[in-house]
Amino acid sequence: MIEARHLRVLRAVATTGSFSAAARALGCTQPAVSQQMKALEVSAGTPLLVRTGREMRLTQAGEALVRHASGILAGLTAAEEEIAAIAGLRAGRVRLVSFPSGSSTLVPTALAALRAAHPGTRVSLVESEPPRSVEMLRDGDCDVALAFRYAGAERDAEWDDLIVRPLLTDRLVGLVPEHHPLAESGSVTIGDLADEPWIAGCPRCRRQLVEVCEAAGFTPRIDFATDDYPAVIGLVAAGLGVAVLPELALESVRPKATRTVEVEPRVTREIVALTLPDLAQVPAVDATLTHLALAASP
């Protein structure tokens, strides 16, 4: 079988006129050129070169092979460049999925820094809460998932074989109307809010709220449930209930007509970036994880 590397050597010998000159042009040794030419002649089944004095001359078969080699090598180079372009494009494209409070706080800072450091990298963003975001990662619908899980809760077994990049610990705080009797308390227990109507968040947050309240001896009366944090704040401001929100969520909105209070027992959630082991080797994905971590650092 004729190999492309042998054709490149043959063309170099034909162009330079000698093994030594071809070796210099190719950046290898003269014995290496000689060996590859012998291998090519074995594959071709006929002599391709004859020595005339200090120079090498192509035989008729050698001339024919060089003539075809130019087209073959040109086509191979074009194919290699096209494949490299496709591979580079994919390596420079990252699909990110994030929960809303992460999208409005960590993601903008991270992506701005990523674009400045790697202008050729393109990132797309869609929003989804875990566990759906983790399912999207596993289904191949995204490359990086910004997700969270609550401290003390049962660890998600589905994360065990993922690359988990811890970003920060986010504390939940209480939110009450500005004229609420506890608005100036600074700190309350969850039991102090047992008789209040509640505004709850996403399904995972809602489940966590119910578990914390039941551990304190009561079941919360949830009058409203919404994934939209500004809506939660608006409902609290209107005096329609109380809520607990992640501090991260409060960074991106202005909680008008409300007051925040610390809530005991302390409830936190771990913010992480997730990807698959194979994807973690892609430079653009690794860079995205790095800049998310930098955006989360104090």
SVG drawing of the C-alpha trace seen along z (x, -y; Angstrom):
<svg xmlns="http://www.w3.org/2000/svg" viewBox="-53 -49 82 54">
<polyline fill="none" stroke="black" stroke-width="0.4" points="0.0,0.0 1.3,-3.4 1.3,-5.8 1.0,-9.6 4.2,-10.1 6.1,-8.1 4.6,-10.3 5.7,-13.4 9.3,-12.1 9.2,-11.2 8.1,-14.6 10.8,-16.2 13.5,-14.1 12.1,-14.9 12.1,-18.7 15.5,-18.8 17.3,-16.2 19.0,-14.2 18.3,-12.3 20.4,-14.7 18.6,-17.8 15.2,-16.2 16.1,-15.3 17.0,-18.9 13.7,-20.1 11.7,-17.6 13.6,-18.1 14.7,-14.4 17.8,-12.3 19.2,-11.1 18.9,-7.4 15.2,-8.0 14.6,-9.3 16.4,-6.4 14.4,-3.9 11.1,-5.5 12.0,-5.5 12.9,-1.8 9.5,-1.1 7.7,-3.1 9.5,-1.2 8.5,2.1 4.9,1.0 5.0,-0.2 6.7,3.0 9.2,1.1 12.1,-1.3 11.1,-4.9 14.6,-6.6 18.0,-6.1 21.2,-7.7 23.0,-9.8 26.2,-11.2 25.4,-13.0 21.7,-13.5 18.6,-11.2 16.5,-11.0 13.0,-9.8 12.2,-6.7 9.1,-6.7 7.1,-5.1 8.5,-7.7 7.4,-10.6 3.9,-9.1 3.7,-8.7 5.0,-12.2 2.4,-13.6 -0.4,-11.8 1.2,-12.6 0.6,-16.3 -3.1,-15.9 -3.3,-13.2 -1.4,-15.3 -3.3,-18.4 -6.6,-16.7 -5.4,-15.1 -4.2,-18.5 -7.6,-20.1 -9.3,-17.2 -7.1,-17.7 -7.7,-21.4 -11.5,-20.9 -11.5,-18.4 -9.3,-20.6 -11.7,-23.5 -14.7,-21.4 -12.9,-20.0 -11.8,-23.5 -15.4,-24.9 -16.8,-22.2 -14.0,-22.6 -14.8,-26.3 -18.6,-26.0 -20.0,-25.3 -23.7,-24.8 -24.5,-25.9 -27.6,-25.3 -28.2,-27.2 -30.8,-27.8 -32.2,-31.4 -30.4,-32.9 -27.1,-31.5 -27.9,-32.9 -28.3,-36.4 -25.3,-36.4 -22.4,-34.0 -23.0,-33.4 -22.6,-37.0 -19.3,-37.6 -17.9,-34.2 -18.9,-34.5 -17.6,-38.1 -14.2,-36.9 -14.3,-33.9 -14.9,-35.9 -12.1,-38.3 -9.6,-35.4 -10.9,-33.2 -12.6,-35.4 -13.2,-32.4 -15.2,-30.5 -19.0,-30.7 -21.3,-29.9 -25.1,-29.4 -27.3,-29.5 -30.6,-28.0 -32.3,-27.9 -33.4,-24.9 -33.5,-23.8 -32.0,-20.6 -32.7,-17.7 -33.8,-18.6 -30.5,-20.3 -28.6,-17.2 -30.8,-15.1 -30.0,-17.5 -26.3,-17.0 -26.7,-13.3 -28.9,-13.4 -26.2,-15.4 -28.3,-18.6 -25.6,-20.7 -21.9,-20.5 -22.0,-22.3 -24.8,-22.4 -24.8,-25.0 -26.7,-23.2 -27.3,-23.1 -28.1,-20.7 -29.0,-21.3 -26.6,-20.6 -27.7,-17.7 -30.0,-16.4 -29.4,-12.9 -26.7,-13.2 -27.7,-12.7 -26.4,-9.3 -26.6,-10.5 -23.7,-12.9 -21.3,-10.2 -19.8,-9.7 -19.9,-13.3 -17.2,-15.9 -18.3,-18.2 -16.7,-21.6 -17.8,-23.2 -18.3,-26.9 -19.8,-28.3 -22.1,-27.7 -25.3,-29.7 -27.3,-30.5 -31.0,-30.8 -32.5,-33.8 -36.0,-34.7 -38.0,-37.4 -40.9,-39.2 -43.0,-42.3 -41.3,-45.5 -44.1,-46.1 -44.2,-42.5 -43.8,-42.2 -40.5,-40.3 -39.1,-42.6 -36.6,-44.2 -35.8,-41.0 -32.6,-40.3 -32.8,-36.6 -35.8,-34.2 -36.4,-30.5 -38.3,-28.8 -40.9,-28.0 -41.5,-31.7 -43.1,-31.7 -45.2,-28.6 -48.5,-30.4 -47.6,-32.5 -48.7,-31.9 -45.7,-30.9 -44.6,-31.6 -42.4,-28.7 -40.0,-28.4 -39.0,-25.6 -40.0,-22.0 -36.6,-21.1 -36.7,-24.3 -40.3,-23.6 -39.4,-20.1 -36.5,-21.4 -38.8,-24.1 -41.3,-21.4 -38.7,-19.2 -37.2,-22.0 -40.6,-23.1 -41.7,-19.6 -38.4,-19.0 -39.5,-22.1 -42.9,-20.6 -45.2,-22.1 -46.3,-21.9 -46.1,-25.2 -49.2,-26.6 -48.0,-27.3 -50.4,-29.7 -48.2,-30.5 -45.5,-28.7 -43.3,-30.2 -39.9,-29.7 -39.6,-33.4 -37.7,-35.1 -38.9,-38.6 -42.5,-37.3 -41.7,-35.8 -40.4,-39.1 -43.4,-40.9 -45.8,-38.6 -44.0,-39.1 -43.9,-42.9 -47.6,-42.9 -48.1,-41.2 -49.3,-37.9 -46.9,-35.7 -43.3,-35.0 -40.5,-33.1 -37.0,-31.8 -34.7,-32.7 -31.1,-32.0 -28.8,-35.0 -27.6,-34.5 -31.2,-35.2 -31.3,-38.4 -28.1,-39.7 -29.9,-40.1 -33.1,-41.8 -34.0,-44.8 -36.2,-43.5 -38.5,-46.5 -40.9,-46.8 -39.4,-43.7 -36.9,-42.8 -34.5,-39.9 -33.9,-38.0 -31.5,-35.2 -33.4,-32.0 -32.4,-29.2 -31.7,-26.4 -29.2,-27.5 -30.0,-26.1 -27.5,-26.2 -27.2,-24.9 -24.1,-23.9 -23.7,-25.6 -21.7,-23.5 -20.8,-23.2 -21.2,-19.8 -19.9,-18.1 -19.2,-14.7 -15.7,-13.2 -15.0,-13.2 -16.3,-16.7 -14.0,-17.9 -11.0,-17.2 -12.3,-19.7 -10.4,-23.0 -13.4,-25.3 -15.4,-23.3 -12.5,-23.4 -12.1,-27.1 -15.8,-27.6 -15.6,-25.7 -12.6,-27.7 -14.2,-31.0 -17.4,-30.0 -15.2,-29.1 -13.5,-32.5 -16.8,-34.3 -17.9,-32.5 -14.8,-33.3 -14.9,-36.1"/>
</svg>
